[in-house]
Amino acid sequence: MKFSRERPVKVVMLGAGGTGGHIAPHLYRLLYALERPVRFIICDGDVVEQKNLVRQNFIPADLGENKAKVLAERYSSVFGTETEYVPTFVESEEKLKELLTPQTWRMGAYRDSPILKEMVILIGAVDNNRSRQLCHRVFYEAEELVYIDSGNGEHTGQIVCGVRSGGRTMYRPIGAVYPDVLKEMDKFPTELSCAEASVSAPQSIAANITAATAVVDLVYNILALGESRVRQVTFATTSVNVRPTLAKQRRKRAA
């Protein structure tokens, strides 16, 4: 599928932990290299804890600080971009739709310069299916949206790229590829008790980095190359195996 290489870009990432923390620095670098207006908004209501230092992209000096704030301030300042973050969990359709609403930009200093609407990319780096269900609903109500969802366990994981364009679903999102995501009734982060919040599915730094790399690859193809055929990626770190699922190419008719 083809994507514009001229339109302004807004990336909204939900989750700044195991995977999101490793996505952030590389995505800031990628956006910095684009010759067009860019925005990157990181959303997470969690704070850095001692246990996070083992596999997440934080250091002891970050302890007690909001994860989204740490990443946004650290890397936006390095690359000279605007610092934007939401230090709370996004758990309502209204809030998510507000974040995903595209702005328009005048692409030049003159009155007759073209005005273009932002291309919006939603990255789901969350660890619960309630948040995925929220993103799923908002995706299908969007006229245009790229929704990349990442999920992994200790040694395996998957990344799914859903695309809406012109009010049509071009690539299916995570909830359509893995329907069980829509059935599981877990909780939003703010609904968890302290005991529940302290217990999570085991993950490894290798799985988090592999997932983050696949997400950045997808965004690079979309924004820098202007084309991506990848609908889904599955991986296993124990066998160092990464397997994509590609969209079928249409056969060209003979002249």
Backbone as CSV, one residue per row, in Angstrom:
resi,resn,N_x,N_y,N_z,CA_x,CA_y,CA_z,C_x,C_y,C_z
1,MET,0.845,-1.196,0.000,0.000,0.000,0.000,0.874,1.237,0.000
2,LYS,0.459,2.252,-0.765,1.217,3.483,-0.888,0.796,4.494,0.183
3,PHE,1.759,5.288,0.634,1.513,6.343,1.611,2.221,7.618,1.160
4,SER,1.638,8.761,1.513,2.225,10.038,1.139,3.562,10.245,1.843
5,ARG,4.528,10.786,1.088,5.831,11.125,1.661,5.962,12.636,1.857
6,GLU,4.847,13.337,1.760,4.867,14.790,1.898,4.018,15.293,3.055
7,ARG,3.000,14.550,3.416,2.077,15.037,4.441,2.730,15.132,5.822
8,PRO,2.298,16.098,6.641,2.753,16.158,8.030,2.362,14.866,8.749
9,VAL,3.055,14.568,9.842,2.859,13.300,10.536,2.605,13.534,12.022
10,LYS,1.632,12.792,12.557,1.436,12.742,14.006,1.422,11.289,14.441
11,VAL,2.287,10.942,15.394,2.326,9.595,15.951,1.876,9.670,17.404
12,VAL,0.885,8.854,17.759,0.415,8.751,19.143,0.741,7.343,19.631
13,MET,1.522,7.242,20.680,1.895,5.928,21.207,1.307,5.725,22.595
14,LEU,0.528,4.659,22.741,-0.016,4.279,24.038,0.907,3.244,24.652
15,GLY,1.520,3.580,25.768,2.421,2.658,26.438,3.867,3.072,26.293
16,ALA,4.552,3.219,27.425,5.953,3.648,27.418,6.802,2.709,28.266
17,GLY,6.395,1.443,28.311,7.092,0.476,29.156,8.064,-0.397,28.400
18,GLY,7.865,-1.726,28.476,8.804,-2.678,27.912,9.081,-2.484,26.446
19,THR,8.029,-2.353,25.637,8.216,-2.157,24.201,8.257,-0.676,23.834
20,GLY,7.327,0.091,24.347,7.267,1.514,24.016,8.538,2.263,24.356
21,GLY,9.173,1.884,25.475,10.408,2.553,25.871,11.527,2.344,24.880
22,HIS,11.533,1.189,24.197,12.563,0.911,23.194,12.175,1.450,21.818
23,ILE,10.876,1.650,21.580,10.436,2.271,20.333,10.839,3.745,20.302
24,ALA,10.662,4.427,21.426,10.769,5.887,21.482,12.051,6.469,20.902
25,PRO,13.243,6.066,21.337,14.444,6.750,20.816,14.622,6.612,19.314
26,HIS,14.311,5.442,18.777,14.489,5.220,17.347,13.419,5.960,16.539
27,LEU,12.228,6.067,17.100,11.167,6.771,16.392,11.431,8.275,16.389
28,TYR,11.950,8.805,17.486,12.332,10.220,17.498,13.385,10.491,16.433
29,ARG,14.351,9.597,16.296,15.400,9.778,15.297,14.817,9.743,13.885
30,LEU,13.913,8.793,13.654,13.278,8.674,12.339,12.479,9.925,12.004
31,LEU,11.670,10.393,12.940,10.848,11.571,12.696,11.715,12.809,12.481
32,TYR,12.827,12.883,13.203,13.749,14.008,13.053,14.297,14.088,11.633
33,ALA,14.488,12.928,11.014,15.089,12.881,9.678,14.102,13.222,8.562
34,LEU,12.801,13.238,8.869,11.804,13.536,7.840,11.776,15.038,7.554
35,GLU,11.656,15.377,6.308,11.622,16.792,5.926,10.185,17.278,5.821
36,ARG,9.481,17.196,6.925,8.089,17.657,7.001,7.714,17.798,8.467
37,PRO,6.641,18.526,8.789,6.246,18.694,10.179,5.910,17.350,10.827
38,VAL,6.365,17.156,12.061,6.114,15.907,12.778,5.726,16.194,14.224
39,ARG,4.916,15.299,14.772,4.564,15.338,16.195,4.606,13.908,16.720
40,PHE,5.071,13.746,17.954,5.123,12.441,18.594,4.611,12.605,20.016
41,ILE,3.474,11.980,20.311,2.842,12.094,21.626,2.887,10.731,22.314
42,ILE,3.533,10.668,23.473,3.648,9.422,24.238,2.676,9.476,25.412
43,CYS,1.918,8.401,25.602,0.903,8.367,26.648,1.132,7.181,27.589
44,ASP,1.212,7.452,28.880,1.338,6.386,29.873,1.153,6.994,31.258
45,GLY,0.384,6.318,32.089,0.143,6.816,33.437,1.020,6.176,34.492
46,ASP,1.930,5.299,34.076,2.758,4.544,35.014,4.028,5.310,35.374
47,VAL,4.618,4.949,36.515,5.882,5.540,36.934,6.976,4.479,36.907
48,VAL,8.207,4.925,36.809,9.351,4.016,36.745,9.607,3.410,38.122
49,GLU,9.675,2.065,38.155,9.959,1.345,39.386,11.271,0.572,39.246
50,GLN,11.803,0.117,40.373,13.061,-0.606,40.376,13.015,-1.825,39.456
51,LYS,11.894,-2.540,39.443,11.773,-3.745,38.625,11.848,-3.445,37.130
52,ASN,11.528,-2.205,36.735,11.544,-1.830,35.321,12.952,-1.701,34.759
53,LEU,13.944,-1.520,35.612,15.301,-1.269,35.146,15.935,-2.493,34.489
54,VAL,15.352,-3.677,34.705,15.930,-4.905,34.163,15.777,-4.971,32.655
55,ARG,14.582,-4.605,32.125,14.350,-4.782,30.690,13.752,-3.560,29.999
56,GLN,13.391,-2.542,30.744,12.820,-1.351,30.118,13.876,-0.272,29.964
57,ASN,13.625,0.692,29.111,14.624,1.691,28.736,14.669,2.855,29.729
58,PHE,15.005,2.517,30.966,15.105,3.535,32.010,16.367,3.303,32.833
59,ILE,16.764,4.332,33.588,17.955,4.276,34.422,17.561,4.627,35.856
60,PRO,18.435,4.340,36.846,18.077,4.627,38.247,17.624,6.055,38.505
61,ALA,18.165,7.016,37.770,17.774,8.416,37.984,16.316,8.672,37.617
62,ASP,15.694,7.752,36.870,14.298,7.926,36.445,13.294,7.411,37.482
63,LEU,13.747,6.726,38.503,12.838,6.097,39.474,11.860,7.113,40.055
64,GLY,10.581,6.728,40.060,9.536,7.587,40.606,8.963,8.586,39.625
65,GLU,9.567,8.702,38.447,9.091,9.649,37.440,8.100,8.968,36.498
66,ASN,7.208,9.761,35.907,6.273,9.232,34.924,7.034,8.762,33.677
67,LYS,6.682,7.579,33.183,7.413,6.985,32.056,7.305,7.819,30.785
68,ALA,6.103,8.270,30.459,5.918,9.071,29.248,6.713,10.365,29.328
69,LYS,6.723,10.987,30.483,7.445,12.240,30.692,8.949,12.033,30.499
70,VAL,9.477,10.960,31.086,10.915,10.685,30.987,11.338,10.537,29.531
71,LEU,10.621,9.688,28.788,10.997,9.424,27.402,10.839,10.659,26.525
72,ALA,9.721,11.353,26.684,9.454,12.527,25.840,10.484,13.626,26.090
73,GLU,10.782,13.899,27.349,11.727,14.965,27.653,13.150,14.585,27.250
74,ARG,13.517,13.334,27.458,14.886,12.906,27.153,15.183,12.968,25.654
75,TYR,14.300,12.394,24.839,14.618,12.258,23.419,14.159,13.435,22.566
76,SER,13.101,14.120,22.969,12.695,15.292,22.193,13.753,16.383,22.292
77,SER,14.372,16.520,23.458,15.415,17.535,23.617,16.650,17.184,22.800
78,VAL,16.979,15.884,22.703,18.141,15.453,21.931,17.974,15.801,20.455
79,PHE,16.750,15.593,19.943,16.521,15.794,18.514,15.857,17.132,18.199
80,GLY,15.672,17.964,19.200,15.175,19.310,18.964,13.729,19.373,18.505
81,THR,12.916,18.417,18.934,11.499,18.429,18.587,10.667,18.853,19.802
82,GLU,9.414,19.158,19.543,8.543,19.581,20.633,8.285,18.420,21.588
83,THR,8.294,18.706,22.879,8.033,17.682,23.891,6.530,17.556,24.107
84,GLU,5.971,16.396,23.778,4.542,16.166,23.957,4.321,14.805,24.609
85,TYR,3.583,14.810,25.693,3.262,13.546,26.359,1.993,13.704,27.179
86,VAL,1.360,12.572,27.463,0.170,12.529,28.316,0.517,11.627,29.499
87,PRO,0.649,12.164,30.720,1.099,11.370,31.860,-0.024,10.591,32.546
88,THR,-1.019,10.172,31.766,-2.135,9.386,32.290,-2.447,8.266,31.305
89,PHE,-3.170,7.258,31.770,-3.608,6.184,30.884,-4.790,6.687,30.052
90,VAL,-4.789,6.368,28.774,-5.889,6.748,27.887,-6.890,5.598,27.890
91,GLU,-8.052,5.818,28.505,-9.010,4.736,28.703,-10.414,5.077,28.233
92,SER,-10.562,6.162,27.488,-11.889,6.530,26.976,-11.805,6.815,25.489
93,GLU,-12.890,6.517,24.771,-12.936,6.778,23.332,-12.800,8.271,23.056
94,GLU,-13.425,9.079,23.892,-13.386,10.526,23.692,-11.952,11.046,23.725
95,LYS,-11.185,10.593,24.719,-9.806,11.063,24.853,-8.951,10.560,23.696
96,LEU,-9.118,9.290,23.322,-8.309,8.739,22.238,-8.637,9.431,20.912
97,LYS,-9.905,9.643,20.649,-10.293,10.330,19.412,-9.732,11.752,19.375
98,GLU,-9.727,12.411,20.514,-9.170,13.760,20.595,-7.685,13.749,20.226
99,LEU,-6.942,12.761,20.745,-5.518,12.664,20.458,-5.260,12.362,18.984
100,LEU,-6.158,11.588,18.376,-5.952,11.142,17.003,-6.502,12.108,15.956
101,THR,-7.194,13.137,16.387,-7.748,14.096,15.425,-6.628,14.805,14.674
102,PRO,-6.602,14.703,13.347,-5.508,15.320,12.590,-5.638,16.840,12.514
103,GLN,-4.505,17.508,12.540,-4.454,18.948,12.323,-4.062,19.221,10.875
104,THR,-4.247,20.451,10.451,-3.807,20.852,9.118,-2.613,21.781,9.237
105,TRP,-1.713,21.690,8.271,-0.497,22.491,8.258,-0.374,23.216,6.914
106,ARG,0.048,24.474,6.973,0.375,25.203,5.752,1.833,24.894,5.411
107,MET,2.059,24.287,4.266,3.382,23.782,3.902,4.219,24.843,3.193
108,GLY,4.404,25.959,3.869,5.205,27.031,3.296,4.880,28.346,3.975
109,ALA,5.639,29.370,3.622,5.489,30.664,4.287,4.522,31.598,3.573
110,TYR,3.986,31.168,2.428,3.134,32.056,1.645,1.666,31.664,1.748
111,ARG,0.800,32.636,1.462,-0.639,32.394,1.575,-1.127,31.323,0.623
112,ASP,-0.475,31.205,-0.517,-0.901,30.212,-1.494,-0.185,28.867,-1.327
113,SER,0.588,28.728,-0.240,1.246,27.446,0.025,0.186,26.383,0.298
114,PRO,0.410,25.156,-0.144,-0.597,24.109,0.053,-0.839,23.811,1.533
115,ILE,-2.079,23.462,1.845,-2.457,23.072,3.202,-2.732,21.575,3.208
116,LEU,-2.022,20.849,4.063,-2.145,19.401,4.113,-2.578,18.939,5.501
117,LYS,-3.346,17.867,5.533,-3.798,17.281,6.797,-2.809,16.224,7.265
118,GLU,-2.613,16.141,8.564,-1.675,15.176,9.128,-2.045,13.737,8.790
119,MET,-1.021,12.919,8.549,-1.187,11.477,8.555,-1.011,11.030,10.008
120,VAL,-1.971,10.280,10.531,-1.945,9.894,11.940,-1.635,8.408,12.070
121,ILE,-0.677,8.102,12.925,-0.302,6.721,13.224,-0.507,6.480,14.716
122,LEU,-1.277,5.468,15.052,-1.489,5.054,16.437,-0.648,3.809,16.695
123,ILE,0.208,3.871,17.694,1.014,2.718,18.089,0.508,2.213,19.436
124,GLY,0.093,0.959,19.459,-0.339,0.337,20.706,0.794,-0.492,21.279
125,ALA,1.415,0.001,22.344,2.472,-0.733,23.038,1.981,-1.036,24.447
126,VAL,0.757,-1.536,24.530,0.089,-1.769,25.812,0.196,-3.243,26.199
127,ASP,-0.138,-3.525,27.457,-0.050,-4.902,27.940,-1.401,-5.444,28.419
128,ASN,-2.488,-4.865,27.892,-3.819,-5.346,28.290,-4.772,-5.254,27.101
129,ASN,-5.720,-6.164,27.050,-6.641,-6.231,25.916,-7.777,-5.219,26.016
130,ARG,-8.050,-4.689,27.195,-9.054,-3.638,27.291,-8.624,-2.425,26.468
131,SER,-7.352,-2.093,26.539,-6.841,-0.967,25.752,-6.878,-1.296,24.267
132,ARG,-6.597,-2.541,23.915,-6.660,-2.945,22.499,-8.107,-2.876,21.994
133,GLN,-9.050,-3.253,22.816,-10.457,-3.178,22.420,-10.866,-1.724,22.193
134,LEU,-10.354,-0.834,23.013,-10.622,0.593,22.837,-10.058,1.077,21.505
135,CYS,-8.819,0.725,21.221,-8.194,1.121,19.958,-8.936,0.519,18.768
136,HIS,-9.418,-0.714,18.929,-10.156,-1.406,17.865,-11.420,-0.635,17.498
137,ARG,-12.168,-0.211,18.501,-13.415,0.526,18.242,-13.130,1.859,17.561
138,VAL,-12.137,2.566,18.061,-11.806,3.872,17.494,-11.268,3.724,16.073
139,PHE,-10.518,2.660,15.817,-9.988,2.407,14.478,-11.111,2.305,13.460
140,TYR,-12.147,1.541,13.768,-13.227,1.329,12.806,-14.132,2.546,12.640
141,GLU,-14.033,3.495,13.536,-14.795,4.734,13.385,-13.998,5.807,12.665
142,ALA,-12.711,5.550,12.439,-11.853,6.558,11.810,-12.015,6.550,10.293
143,GLU,-11.955,7.714,9.710,-11.951,7.831,8.261,-10.599,7.383,7.701
144,GLU,-9.546,7.742,8.432,-8.190,7.418,7.999,-7.314,7.231,9.237
145,LEU,-6.616,6.103,9.315,-5.765,5.831,10.473,-4.879,4.626,10.193
146,VAL,-3.617,4.727,10.623,-2.725,3.567,10.660,-2.611,3.158,12.128
147,TYR,-2.933,1.913,12.434,-2.909,1.424,13.824,-1.981,0.219,13.902
148,ILE,-0.835,0.412,14.542,0.154,-0.651,14.701,0.129,-1.117,16.141
149,ASP,-0.225,-2.388,16.346,-0.300,-2.929,17.700,0.819,-3.941,17.918
150,SER,1.468,-3.848,19.064,2.558,-4.753,19.408,2.222,-5.481,20.704
151,GLY,2.485,-6.774,20.718,2.270,-7.556,21.930,3.248,-8.712,21.986
152,ASN,3.729,-9.029,23.181,4.659,-10.145,23.291,4.640,-10.758,24.686
153,GLY,5.096,-12.018,24.723,5.309,-12.695,25.984,6.792,-12.714,26.283
154,GLU,7.249,-13.797,26.905,8.654,-13.852,27.289,9.578,-14.046,26.091
155,HIS,9.156,-14.892,25.144,10.032,-15.198,24.019,9.370,-15.031,22.648
156,THR,8.086,-14.776,22.601,7.383,-14.662,21.328,6.501,-13.423,21.318
157,GLY,6.079,-13.042,20.117,5.206,-11.885,20.029,4.693,-11.673,18.624
158,GLN,3.859,-10.648,18.464,3.292,-10.322,17.167,3.070,-8.814,17.065
159,ILE,3.164,-8.327,15.852,2.867,-6.932,15.532,1.889,-6.949,14.375
160,VAL,0.789,-6.223,14.511,-0.233,-6.175,13.466,-0.431,-4.726,13.030
161,CYS,-0.440,-4.499,11.727,-0.629,-3.160,11.180,-1.988,-3.060,10.508
162,GLY,-2.900,-2.314,11.111,-4.204,-2.062,10.515,-4.208,-0.711,9.816
163,VAL,-4.893,-0.628,8.693,-4.925,0.630,7.933,-6.358,0.938,7.510
164,ARG,-6.803,2.150,7.819,-8.065,2.685,7.307,-7.746,3.815,6.347
165,SER,-8.420,3.828,5.199,-8.213,4.894,4.221,-9.516,5.138,3.479
166,GLY,-9.941,6.388,3.437,-11.187,6.721,2.763,-12.390,6.036,3.374
167,GLY,-12.352,5.791,4.685,-13.465,5.130,5.369,-13.529,3.635,5.137
168,ARG,-12.497,3.064,4.525,-12.449,1.622,4.257,-11.267,0.993,4.976
169,THR,-11.432,-0.259,5.385,-10.346,-0.988,6.025,-9.507,-1.667,4.950
170,MET,-8.280,-1.199,4.813,-7.371,-1.753,3.817,-6.587,-2.937,4.392
171,TYR,-6.089,-2.788,5.613,-5.426,-3.863,6.352,-6.155,-4.031,7.679
172,ARG,-6.436,-5.251,8.073,-7.202,-5.504,9.292,-6.361,-5.253,10.549
173,PRO,-6.979,-4.745,11.620,-6.264,-4.477,12.866,-6.135,-5.736,13.720
174,ILE,-5.466,-5.597,14.854,-5.180,-6.716,15.747,-6.438,-7.485,16.151
175,GLY,-7.538,-6.779,16.423,-8.757,-7.440,16.884,-9.410,-8.304,15.830
176,ALA,-9.156,-8.007,14.559,-9.710,-8.814,13.474,-8.795,-9.989,13.144
177,VAL,-7.493,-9.808,13.350,-6.531,-10.875,13.083,-6.521,-11.890,14.224
178,TYR,-6.621,-11.405,15.453,-6.669,-12.254,16.645,-7.953,-11.935,17.415
179,PRO,-9.087,-12.554,17.040,-10.387,-12.216,17.644,-10.451,-12.409,19.153
180,ASP,-9.602,-13.268,19.704,-9.621,-13.477,21.155,-9.299,-12.204,21.921
181,VAL,-8.589,-11.293,21.278,-8.276,-10.012,21.908,-9.558,-9.275,22.295
182,LEU,-10.606,-9.445,21.483,-11.871,-8.741,21.730,-12.746,-9.460,22.745
183,LYS,-12.416,-10.712,23.057,-13.238,-11.498,23.980,-12.732,-11.435,25.411
184,GLU,-11.429,-11.347,25.571,-10.858,-11.371,26.909,-11.244,-10.112,27.672
185,MET,-11.794,-10.302,28.853,-12.290,-9.182,29.651,-11.336,-8.869,30.796
186,ASP,-10.131,-8.405,30.450,-9.232,-7.980,31.508,-9.541,-6.536,31.878
187,LYS,-8.649,-5.877,32.587,-8.943,-4.548,33.116,-8.005,-3.500,32.549
188,PHE,-8.494,-2.237,32.569,-7.616,-1.121,32.278,-6.602,-0.998,33.417
189,PRO,-5.450,-0.381,33.170,-4.453,-0.225,34.236,-4.990,0.447,35.495
190,THR,-5.864,1.454,35.346,-6.363,2.155,36.518,-7.365,1.332,37.323
191,GLU,-7.835,0.226,36.749,-8.794,-0.628,37.447,-8.124,-1.750,38.235
192,LEU,-6.812,-1.896,38.076,-6.100,-2.968,38.753,-5.797,-2.608,40.200
193,SER,-5.899,-3.605,41.081,-5.480,-3.413,42.462,-3.958,-3.430,42.513
194,CYS,-3.385,-3.045,43.632,-1.925,-3.049,43.757,-1.366,-4.455,43.567
195,ALA,-2.076,-5.451,44.091,-1.616,-6.836,43.963,-1.665,-7.294,42.512
196,GLU,-2.750,-6.926,41.806,-2.881,-7.317,40.402,-1.843,-6.619,39.545
197,ALA,-1.577,-5.367,39.850,-0.632,-4.596,39.053,0.789,-5.123,39.184
198,SER,1.093,-5.772,40.296,2.445,-6.273,40.519,2.697,-7.590,39.810
199,VAL,1.631,-8.223,39.268,1.764,-9.499,38.583,1.456,-9.284,37.104
200,SER,2.393,-9.611,36.248,2.169,-9.457,34.808,2.782,-10.632,34.084
201,ALA,2.397,-10.813,32.811,2.951,-11.903,32.022,4.453,-11.706,31.880
202,PRO,5.232,-12.774,32.020,6.680,-12.638,31.923,7.108,-12.179,30.538
203,GLN,8.069,-11.260,30.496,8.623,-10.773,29.248,10.140,-10.721,29.383
204,SER,10.815,-10.588,28.281,12.263,-10.472,28.300,12.680,-9.248,27.511
205,ILE,13.865,-8.733,27.797,14.347,-7.568,27.077,14.522,-7.885,25.594
206,ALA,14.878,-9.143,25.280,15.047,-9.532,23.875,13.727,-9.438,23.120
207,ALA,12.648,-9.931,23.745,11.335,-9.864,23.095,10.877,-8.424,22.944
208,ASN,11.100,-7.604,23.964,10.705,-6.198,23.879,11.449,-5.467,22.771
209,ILE,12.743,-5.706,22.654,13.541,-5.033,21.628,13.170,-5.533,20.230
210,THR,12.908,-6.836,20.097,12.507,-7.376,18.799,11.184,-6.770,18.352
211,ALA,10.222,-6.685,19.277,8.931,-6.083,18.955,9.099,-4.615,18.571
212,ALA,9.907,-3.897,19.344,10.125,-2.479,19.067,10.767,-2.271,17.705
213,THR,11.722,-3.134,17.356,12.393,-3.026,16.057,11.411,-3.228,14.912
214,ALA,10.522,-4.211,15.055,9.527,-4.459,14.006,8.592,-3.260,13.842
215,VAL,8.185,-2.658,14.951,7.316,-1.479,14.879,8.021,-0.335,14.149
216,VAL,9.269,-0.078,14.522,10.024,1.002,13.883,10.225,0.710,12.398
217,ASP,10.466,-0.559,12.046,10.586,-0.928,10.631,9.315,-0.579,9.858
218,LEU,8.165,-0.913,10.434,6.894,-0.624,9.778,6.709,0.880,9.578
219,VAL,6.974,1.652,10.635,6.816,3.104,10.537,7.794,3.679,9.515
220,TYR,9.008,3.151,9.485,10.001,3.605,8.504,9.502,3.360,7.077
221,ASN,8.974,2.171,6.820,8.479,1.860,5.482,7.356,2.804,5.069
222,ILE,6.464,3.083,6.015,5.314,3.935,5.729,5.737,5.382,5.481
223,LEU,6.597,5.911,6.350,6.920,7.332,6.283,8.107,7.649,5.380
224,ALA,9.162,6.863,5.447,10.362,7.168,4.676,10.296,6.607,3.253
225,LEU,9.789,5.371,3.118,9.705,4.756,1.797,8.378,5.027,1.108
226,GLY,7.337,5.312,1.905,6.029,5.599,1.322,5.284,4.370,0.856
227,GLU,5.682,3.203,1.331,5.015,1.971,0.918,5.246,0.878,1.948
228,SER,4.212,0.098,2.231,4.361,-1.054,3.123,3.358,-2.128,2.735
229,ARG,3.858,-3.336,2.580,2.997,-4.485,2.294,2.815,-5.372,3.523
230,VAL,3.432,-5.000,4.635,3.426,-5.865,5.813,2.134,-5.673,6.610
231,ARG,1.386,-6.736,6.712,0.162,-6.721,7.510,0.426,-7.175,8.948
232,GLN,1.368,-8.086,9.108,1.590,-8.711,10.403,3.016,-9.247,10.481
233,VAL,3.568,-9.261,11.683,4.874,-9.863,11.942,4.755,-10.735,13.181
234,THR,5.265,-11.948,13.116,5.372,-12.797,14.301,6.845,-13.112,14.512
235,PHE,7.239,-13.329,15.763,8.643,-13.597,16.033,8.818,-14.517,17.239
236,ALA,9.971,-15.152,17.277,10.388,-15.977,18.412,11.860,-15.692,18.656
237,THR,12.196,-15.198,19.826,13.579,-14.822,20.088,14.470,-16.035,20.343
238,THR,13.911,-17.133,20.820,14.737,-18.307,21.107,15.322,-18.912,19.834
239,SER,14.612,-18.770,18.711,15.119,-19.275,17.436,15.564,-18.139,16.517
240,VAL,15.535,-16.928,17.033,15.881,-15.725,16.264,15.128,-15.730,14.929
241,ASN,13.823,-15.931,15.032,12.981,-16.061,13.845,11.966,-14.922,13.795
242,VAL,11.959,-14.182,12.692,10.987,-13.109,12.471,10.307,-13.384,11.138
243,ARG,8.972,-13.485,11.177,8.243,-13.860,9.951,7.137,-12.841,9.661
244,PRO,7.180,-12.216,8.478,6.128,-11.263,8.108,5.008,-11.927,7.316
245,THR,3.833,-11.326,7.373,2.728,-11.683,6.482,2.496,-10.489,5.580
246,LEU,2.652,-10.697,4.271,2.583,-9.596,3.316,1.237,-9.560,2.602
247,ALA,0.812,-8.358,2.254,-0.379,-8.207,1.430,-0.077,-8.713,0.030
248,LYS,-1.041,-9.329,-0.585,-0.858,-9.851,-1.937,-0.771,-8.698,-2.926
249,GLN,0.151,-8.814,-3.844,0.272,-7.798,-4.886,-0.690,-8.104,-6.027
250,ARG,-1.322,-7.052,-6.518,-2.238,-7.223,-7.637,-1.459,-7.455,-8.919
251,ARG,-1.926,-8.408,-9.671,-1.275,-8.674,-10.948,-1.566,-7.562,-11.935
252,LYS,-0.534,-7.151,-12.648,-0.709,-6.110,-13.651,-1.302,-6.721,-14.925
253,ARG,-2.304,-6.055,-15.445,-2.907,-6.528,-16.688,-1.996,-6.241,-17.880
254,ALA,-1.993,-7.162,-18.803,-1.191,-6.973,-20.012,-1.760,-5.830,-20.836
255,ALA,-0.884,-5.062,-21.411,-1.336,-3.907,-22.204,-2.003,-4.380,-23.499
